[in-house]
Amino acid sequence: MIICISCMNTYSPIPKKKAFHKIYYPEKAYQKFDKVDCPYRFEYPTYAAVNTDILFFNDEPSDPCWANIEFTDFNAKLHLSYKSLNNKEEVEDVLNDTRALTWKHTVKAQFIDEHPIDKAENVQGIYYAVGGNAASAVQFYLTDSNEHFLRASLYFNCRPNRDSLEEVLQFIEVDVLHFIESFEWTN
């Protein structure tokens, strides 16, 4: 009886067809973000929303200029953390913190490529492209090396599977690069 039951076919002998999610990508268009209270401005996609009314682990953020750019159609957020700086020691501290936060992803990352950012408008930084199934595939910081520091990281609200997210990541990465290109300090 056991042999008869173990030989019963409970699956379909015909393989299922492969299926992929249909993703609709909106037309690229940008709008300006220029909040009076914040010392920066940038352009962000018209299909995204900037949320400045955020909580950081259920607490108020350390600065009112923290924000999220929310890509609701893609279930992703670009988290922006701003910090005003008072001296060179603070600059070194936030740079070390940023490097440490980025390199924590080495547990899941296949690689981390660093690309320097140096714009003529007194905006410098580093863009980190994180490969593999790390939680955040895109991170960067922008600073004027004196008074202002902005750190950003892109997270998807799902399990980080690079194979599944690659196409959407490439689409949003264009917007992140446009953000960096249009970014400027206002004072």
Disulfide bonds with the S-S distance in Angstrom:
Cys38-Cys65 2.28
